[in-house]
């Protein structure tokens, strides 16, 4: 279900040179099915899904991506970080310059 559509130069917590067009969806069965069946997320040349991001009900980021760079930013609690480290994942901490 489409919740919001807008243009902005704000992306990945900083100003960009060019404006991007954003669609904000509430995850429902139809949107989930689309995401499950999408094989390539870096389809900006083919007007497909590029850089999907997920937010909680309060609009806080949970996962943000830069799909053409193979980057994913996951916002984790400390206990979640420790769990991933124990499972062998390399965690690189980055602070976004937010006060």
N, C-alpha and C positions, 0 to 999 in steps of 0.2 A: 504494500500500500504506500503510494507516494505521499510523503508528509510535507516536503518542502523542496523547492527548486530555486537556485540563485546563482549569480556570478560573483566571484570574489578573487582578489589577489592574495588573500591569506590562505596559506596551505602549509601543512606540517609545522604549524606554530610560528611561521615567519612570512613576511611579505615576499611575493614573487614578482618578477618583471612583467609577466603577462597574466591576464585574468583567466580563470578556469570556470567551467560550468559545473555545478554540483547538483546532485539529486540526493535527497535524504528519504530513505524508505524505512518504514516500520517492518521488521522481519515478520512475515507471515508464511504460510505454507507455500504460496506461489513464489515469493522472493527466495525462500530457502531452496526450493526446487531449481530455480534459475542458477543459484550459486553452486549447487551440487553438480549441475550438468555443464557448467562453464569450464572448458578445458584450458583456455588461455585467458589470463586476466590482463595481459598487456596488449590490448587490441585497439589502441587509440587511433591507428590508421584505418581500422575497419569499423569504427564507431561502436566498439564493444565496451565492456567493462574495463576501466583502468583505475588502478590504485584504490581498491575497496578499503573502507575503514569501518570499524564497528564501535559504537558508543553505548553506554548504559542508559538507563531510563532518565538519568539526570544530565545527559549530554556530556558525560566524562568519557574521554577516549579509553578504549580497551585494547584495540588493535588498529594500527595504521600501517599502510603499505606504500612503497614506491615500487610498483610491480616491474617496470622496465629496468630497474636496477637490482631486482631480487632482494629488496630490503623489506623487513617487517619490524615494526616497533610494537612491542607488547608491554603494556603497563601492568606491572605485577606488584603484589604485596611482597614483603620480605620473605615470608614463609613459602610463597610460591617460587621465588627466586631460588631459595635453598633446595626445594624439591627438584627443580629443573637441573641444578648443578649436580645433585646426587644421581640424576639419571644420565649424566654425561654431556649435557648441553653447555656450550660456552656462552656465558652471559656478559654482554658489554653494557655497562651502565652509562647512560647519557642523560644529562640534565638539560632541559630546553631553555635555559636562561630566564626561567619564570621565577619571580621573587617569591 
